[in-house]
Amino acid sequence: MSIFKIEGGHELKGEITPQGAKNEALQIICATLLTPEKVTISNIPDIRDVNKLIYILGELGVKIKKIKANTYTFQADDIDLDYLESDIFKKEGGTLRGSIMIVGPLLSRFGRGYIPKPGGDKIGRRRVDTHFDGFIKLGAKFRYNKNEHFYGVEAKKLKGAYMLLDEASVTGTANIIMAAVLAEGETIIYNAACEPYIQQLSKMLVSMGAKIGGIGSNRLIIQGVESLSGCEHSVLPDMIEIGSWIGMAVMTGSELTIKNVSWKNLGQIPNVFKKLGIKLEKINDDIFIPKQKSYKIQSDLDDSILTISDAPWPGFTPDLLSIVLVVATQAKGSVLVHQKMFESRLFFVDKLIDMGAKIILCDPHRATVIGLNHESSLRGTTLTSPDIRAGISLLIAALSATGKSTIHNIEQIDRGYERIDERLRALGAKIERISDTF
């Protein structure tokens, strides 16, 4: 176990290139199971969750080769399906939320797929019903071992079907797409998630020979094919990390350039930060954040308090609400942050209150932030990272605070952010990773 020691109050300066998108990489890596041919993927982030999934695929029999930093080849031509029912897999597969997305490709190509109850962030209930309801509609038989919390689906041959998803689940949509591309006949998925990462998955599958219509919309039409071939694919920059770097720049009063952000895939992210009064400049495909001494939260047109809430794409991503909340603590004005999707994601605000932030936790889903307008700095303290996004938010707060902070359980941050301490030091931050001796 390691901890971060941070000396706050230091400005950052320079350029930073965002890592590859974690959420896309998890989907794309699972999709390599759909073909026996070689698939090359570049811009894979070197983070705990992705590395864990790569490890699981290797244990499953996928031939994996690291070509260079962040670039791998995968070839699933000799899969050991018995591994799925082993005690090792039941333990390892349950530590990662993204592992559930191996089920769709395995079911579609090999006729069966199993998964222990997925792990991941403890941010509230995270249903798997959408995934398995979709598989059942495609003709799979479902079974569940309550004692071991182990899910399974089996089918001799999947058949296309019409389905209206009960929620626009990103991982659910990805899983069902991967199951449907090799099914017999036509599948129509309505209320599909349409995030850029789902679009990327669909485009990759099309390059492999899949037939998918409606990409970028919430209605996908998939014509099943007999087999898929190999391909080359590059992962998009991580929009959540881009939002995190914006938060770091603003909270530390720094000038920062974020390189090659893929503006067209950022959706509402720039607009939401601008509503907080933050200046962002588009320079080619970069974001330039000038140094700002203060930033004023906009009011709604009727002069009521601004509300920022999450919604399925093209709405604002829930993964950035924690960063928005932290950034608002030093704004001029007030904002209501409404986290609709997860009932435990705002529970880290007590740590910010201990640091001197003015926040009212209205209920599990809503918090009102009264900005300090940099008239009173946050105070350094000892913190514990409860999940990836709360962890990076607490790190941002610590970087801006007066005095020193210690953050425990930083493995949570490492699950989603590549070498974050090294990259921060290169920009001028005072941060040190040390072994936790307690």
C-alpha positions in Angstrom: 0.0 0.0 0.0 1.2 3.5 -0.8 0.2 7.1 0.0 0.6 10.5 -1.5 2.3 13.3 0.4 1.3 16.6 -1.1 2.5 20.2 -0.4 -0.3 22.4 -1.6 -0.3 25.9 -3.0 2.1 25.4 -5.9 1.2 26.5 -9.4 1.4 24.1 -12.4 2.7 25.2 -15.7 3.3 23.4 -19.1 1.7 21.0 -21.4 0.0 17.6 -20.6 -1.2 15.0 -23.0 -4.2 13.0 -21.7 -4.0 9.2 -21.5 -6.1 6.9 -23.5 -9.7 6.5 -22.4 -10.1 3.9 -19.6 -13.8 3.2 -20.4 -13.1 2.7 -24.1 -10.1 0.6 -23.6 -12.0 -1.9 -21.4 -14.6 -2.4 -24.1 -12.2 -2.6 -27.0 -9.9 -5.1 -25.2 -13.0 -7.4 -24.5 -13.9 -7.1 -28.2 -10.6 -8.9 -29.2 -12.3 -12.1 -28.0 -14.7 -11.9 -31.0 -12.0 -13.0 -33.6 -9.2 -15.6 -33.8 -7.2 -13.1 -35.8 -4.7 -10.6 -34.4 -5.9 -7.2 -33.2 -3.6 -4.3 -32.5 -4.7 -1.6 -30.1 -2.7 1.6 -29.4 -3.1 4.4 -26.8 -4.1 1.9 -24.1 -3.7 3.6 -20.7 -1.3 2.0 -18.3 -3.6 1.9 -15.3 -4.7 -0.8 -12.8 -8.1 -1.6 -14.1 -7.0 -2.0 -17.7 -3.9 -4.0 -16.7 -6.1 -6.3 -14.6 -8.4 -7.0 -17.6 -5.3 -7.7 -19.8 -4.1 -10.1 -17.2 -7.5 -11.9 -17.1 -7.5 -12.2 -20.9 -4.0 -13.7 -20.8 -5.1 -16.3 -18.2 -8.1 -17.1 -20.5 -5.6 -18.0 -23.3 -5.4 -14.8 -25.3 -1.9 -14.3 -26.8 -0.9 -10.8 -25.7 2.2 -9.0 -26.8 3.3 -5.5 -25.8 4.7 -3.8 -28.9 5.7 -0.6 -27.2 4.4 1.7 -24.5 0.6 1.7 -24.6 0.4 -0.5 -27.7 -0.5 -4.2 -27.6 -1.6 -7.0 -29.9 -4.2 -9.6 -28.9 -5.0 -12.9 -30.6 -7.8 -15.1 -29.2 -7.2 -18.2 -31.3 -6.8 -20.7 -28.4 -9.2 -19.8 -25.6 -9.5 -22.0 -22.4 -13.1 -21.7 -21.5 -12.6 -23.9 -18.5 -10.8 -21.0 -16.9 -14.1 -19.2 -16.6 -15.3 -21.8 -14.0 -12.0 -21.9 -12.0 -11.7 -20.5 -8.5 -8.9 -18.2 -9.7 -11.2 -16.5 -12.2 -14.0 -16.3 -9.6 -11.6 -14.3 -7.5 -9.8 -12.2 -10.1 -12.9 -11.5 -12.3 -14.8 -10.2 -9.3 -12.3 -7.4 -8.6 -13.0 -5.5 -11.8 -16.2 -3.9 -13.0 -15.2 -4.0 -16.7 -14.7 -7.8 -16.6 -18.4 -8.2 -17.2 -17.8 -7.2 -20.8 -16.1 -10.5 -21.7 -19.4 -12.2 -21.4 -21.0 -10.9 -24.6 -18.1 -11.8 -26.9 -17.6 -15.2 -25.3 -21.3 -16.0 -25.5 -21.5 -14.9 -29.1 -18.4 -16.8 -30.3 -18.2 -19.8 -28.1 -21.8 -20.3 -26.8 -21.2 -19.6 -23.1 -19.9 -16.9 -20.8 -19.6 -16.7 -17.1 -18.7 -13.9 -14.6 -18.5 -13.4 -10.9 -20.4 -10.4 -9.4 -18.3 -7.5 -10.8 -16.4 -5.3 -8.4 -15.3 -1.7 -9.0 -16.1 1.6 -7.2 -18.3 1.6 -4.2 -20.5 4.5 -5.4 -23.9 2.9 -5.1 -25.9 0.0 -6.6 -24.7 -0.9 -10.1 -27.1 -3.2 -11.9 -26.2 -5.9 -14.3 -29.8 -6.6 -15.3 -29.5 -4.7 -18.6 -26.6 -7.0 -19.8 -28.4 -10.3 -19.0 -31.8 -9.2 -20.2 -30.2 -8.4 -23.6 -28.5 -11.8 -23.7 -31.8 -13.6 -22.8 -33.6 -11.7 -25.6 -30.9 -13.0 -28.0 -31.8 -16.5 -27.0 -29.4 -17.3 -24.2 -30.3 -19.3 -21.1 -29.4 -17.5 -17.8 -28.3 -19.1 -14.6 -27.2 -17.6 -11.3 -25.4 -19.2 -8.3 -26.5 -17.2 -5.3 -24.0 -18.8 -3.0 -21.0 -17.8 -5.2 -22.6 -14.8 -6.8 -21.7 -16.3 -10.1 -23.6 -15.4 -13.4 -23.7 -17.6 -16.5 -25.3 -17.5 -19.9 -25.3 -20.2 -22.6 -26.7 -20.6 -26.1 -26.0 -22.9 -29.1 -26.6 -20.0 -31.5 -27.8 -16.5 -30.7 -30.6 -15.0 -32.8 -31.2 -11.4 -33.5 -34.1 -9.7 -31.7 -35.7 -6.3 -31.0 -35.0 -4.9 -27.6 -35.7 -1.7 -25.7 -33.1 -1.4 -23.0 -34.4 -0.6 -19.5 -31.6 2.0 -19.1 -29.0 3.4 -21.5 -26.2 1.5 -19.8 -22.8 2.1 -21.4 -21.3 -1.3 -20.5 -24.7 -3.0 -21.0 -24.9 -1.6 -24.5 -21.3 -2.6 -25.3 -21.9 -6.1 -24.1 -25.1 -6.6 -26.1 -23.5 -5.1 -29.3 -20.6 -7.6 -29.0 -23.1 -10.5 -28.5 -25.3 -9.4 -31.4 -22.6 -8.9 -34.1 -22.2 -12.7 -34.5 -25.9 -13.6 -33.9 -28.1 -14.9 -36.6 -30.3 -12.2 -38.2 -31.1 -8.7 -37.3 -30.8 -7.1 -33.8 -32.3 -3.7 -33.0 -31.2 -2.0 -29.8 -33.3 0.9 -28.8 -32.4 3.3 -25.9 -28.8 2.3 -26.5 -26.0 4.3 -24.9 -24.3 6.5 -27.6 -21.2 7.8 -25.8 -18.1 8.3 -28.0 -16.6 5.1 -26.5 -19.7 3.1 -27.7 -19.2 4.8 -31.1 -15.5 3.8 -31.1 -16.4 0.2 -30.3 -18.9 0.1 -33.1 -16.5 1.6 -35.6 -13.9 -0.9 -34.6 -16.3 -3.8 -35.0 -17.3 -2.5 -38.4 -13.6 -2.4 -39.4 -13.5 -6.1 -38.4 -16.5 -6.9 -40.7 -19.5 -6.3 -38.5 -22.6 -4.6 -39.9 -23.8 -1.9 -37.5 -26.1 1.0 -38.5 -27.2 4.0 -36.5 -23.8 4.5 -34.9 -23.9 7.7 -32.7 -27.7 7.4 -32.1 -29.7 5.6 -29.5 -31.1 3.1 -32.0 -28.6 0.6 -33.3 -29.4 -1.9 -36.1 -27.0 -4.9 -36.3 -27.0 -7.5 -39.0 -25.2 -10.6 -37.7 -22.2 -12.0 -39.6 -20.5 -15.4 -39.6 -17.1 -14.2 -38.4 -14.9 -11.2 -37.7 -11.4 -10.5 -38.8 -8.5 -8.6 -37.1 -7.9 -4.9 -37.2 -5.9 -2.0 -35.8 -7.5 0.5 -33.5 -6.5 3.6 -31.5 -8.2 4.6 -28.3 -9.5 8.1 -27.8 -8.1 10.5 -25.2 -9.8 10.1 -21.8 -12.4 12.8 -21.5 -12.6 12.3 -17.7 -8.9 12.8 -17.3 -9.2 15.9 -19.5 -11.8 17.3 -17.1 -9.6 16.4 -14.2 -6.7 18.4 -15.6 -9.0 21.4 -16.1 -9.9 21.1 -12.5 -6.2 20.9 -11.4 -5.3 24.0 -13.4 -8.2 26.1 -12.1 -7.9 25.1 -8.5 -4.1 25.8 -8.4 -4.5 29.1 -10.3 -2.3 27.7 -13.1 -1.8 28.1 -16.8 -2.0 24.8 -18.6 -2.3 23.4 -22.1 -4.0 20.0 -22.6 -2.9 18.6 -25.9 -4.8 16.6 -28.5 -8.1 16.4 -26.6 -10.4 15.4 -29.5 -12.7 18.4 -29.0 -15.5 16.9 -31.1 -15.8 14.1 -28.5 -15.9 16.2 -25.4 -19.7 16.9 -25.5 -20.9 19.2 -22.7 -17.6 19.2 -20.7 -16.3 22.5 -22.0 -19.7 24.2 -21.6 -20.2 23.0 -18.0 -16.8 24.3 -16.9 -17.6 27.6 -18.7 -20.8 27.8 -16.6 -18.6 27.8 -13.5 -16.8 30.9 -14.9 -13.7 29.1 -16.2 -11.9 30.3 -19.3 -11.1 27.7 -21.8 -9.6 28.4 -25.2 -9.6 26.0 -28.2 -6.3 26.1 -30.0 -6.4 23.6 -32.9 -7.2 20.4 -31.0 -5.8 21.6 -27.7 -7.4 23.2 -24.6 -5.5 26.2 -23.2 -6.5 27.2 -19.7 -5.2 30.7 -18.7 -4.3 31.6 -15.2 -7.4 32.9 -13.4 -7.4 34.6 -10.0 -11.2 34.1 -9.7 -14.1 32.7 -11.6 -17.8 33.5 -11.2 -20.5 30.8 -11.4 -23.3 31.8 -13.8 -26.9 32.0 -12.7 -29.8 30.5 -14.7 -31.6 33.0 -16.9 -34.2 33.6 -14.2 -31.3 34.4 -11.8 -31.9 31.2 -9.8 -29.0 29.1 -8.6 -27.2 27.1 -11.2 -27.8 23.3 -11.2 -25.3 20.9 -12.7 -26.5 17.4 -13.1 -25.4 14.2 -14.9 -27.3 12.5 -17.8 -26.7 9.9 -20.4 -24.7 11.1 -23.4 -24.9 13.7 -24.9 -25.6 15.0 -21.3 -22.8 15.7 -18.8 -20.9 12.6 -17.6 -21.4 11.6 -14.0 -17.7 10.8 -13.7 -16.9 14.5 -13.7 -19.4 15.7 -11.1 -16.9 15.1 -8.3 -14.4 17.4 -10.0 -17.0 20.0 -10.7 -18.0 20.0 -7.0 -14.3 20.5 -5.9 -13.8 23.3 -8.5 -16.9 25.1 -7.2 -15.5 25.3 -3.7 -13.3 28.2 -4.8 -15.6 29.8 -7.3 -17.6 33.1 -6.7 -21.2 32.1 -6.2 -23.1 28.9 -5.5 -24.1 25.8 -7.4 -26.3 22.8 -6.8 -24.6 19.6 -7.9 -27.2 16.8 -8.6 -25.8 13.3 -8.9 -28.7 11.3 -10.3 -27.2 8.0 -11.1 -25.3 6.8 -8.0 -26.5 7.2 -4.4 -23.1 7.1 -2.7 -20.9 9.2 -5.0 -21.2 12.4 -3.0 -20.4 10.9 0.3 -16.7 12.2 0.1 -17.8 15.8 0.6 -17.3 15.5 4.4 -13.6 15.4 3.7 -13.8 18.6 1.7 -15.8 20.2 4.6 -13.0 19.2 6.9 -10.6 21.1 4.6 -12.7 24.2 5.0 -15.1 24.0 2.0 -18.7 25.3 2.4 -20.9 22.4 1.2 -24.4 21.4 2.3 -25.1 17.7 1.5 -28.8 18.0 1.0 -29.4 14.2 0.5 -27.4 11.3 -1.1 -27.9 12.8 -4.6 -27.6 16.6 -4.1 -25.0 19.0 -2.6 -25.0 22.8 -2.6 -21.6 24.4 -2.8 -21.0 27.9 -1.6 -17.8 29.1 -3.3 -15.1 30.7 -1.2 -13.8 32.8 -4.2 -10.2 32.1 -3.1 -10.7 34.4 -0.1 -10.1 31.4 2.1 -8.0 28.5 1.0 -8.7 24.9 1.7 -6.5 23.4 4.5 -4.2 20.5 4.1 -5.2 17.3 6.0 -5.2 13.5 6.0 -7.5 12.0 3.5 -8.6 8.5 2.2 -9.6 7.9 -1.4 -12.9 6.0 -1.5 -13.1 5.6 -5.3 -11.4 6.7 -8.5 -13.2 10.0 -9.1 -13.5 11.0 -5.5 -9.8 10.2 -5.1 -8.7 12.5 -7.9 -11.1 15.2 -6.6 -9.4 15.0 -3.2 -6.0 15.1 -4.9 -7.1 18.3 -6.7 -8.2 19.8 -3.4 -4.9 18.9 -1.7 -2.9 20.5 -4.6 -4.7 23.8 -4.0 -4.7 23.7 -0.2 -2.6 25.6 2.3 -0.2 23.2 4.0 0.5 19.5 3.6 -1.9 16.7 2.9 -1.7 12.9 3.0 -3.9 10.7 0.8 -4.3 7.0 1.7 -5.7 4.2 -0.5 -4.2 5.8 -3.6 -4.5 2.5 -5.4 -8.1 3.7 -6.1 -6.6 6.7 -8.1 -4.1 4.4 -9.8 -7.1 2.4 -11.2 -8.0 5.3 -13.5 -5.0 7.6 -13.8 -1.7 6.7 -15.4 1.4 7.8 -13.4 -0.5 10.8 -12.0 2.2 11.7 -9.5 5.0 11.7 -12.1 3.1 13.8 -14.5 2.1 16.3 -11.9 5.7 16.7 -10.7 6.7 17.4 -14.3 4.3 20.4 -14.2 5.6 21.7 -10.9 3.5 20.0 -8.3 5.0 18.9 -4.9 3.7 15.4 -4.6 5.5 12.2 -3.4 4.5 8.6 -3.5 5.8 6.7 -0.5 5.2 3.3 1.1 2.5 3.2 3.7 4.2 1.8 6.8 1.0 1.6 8.9 
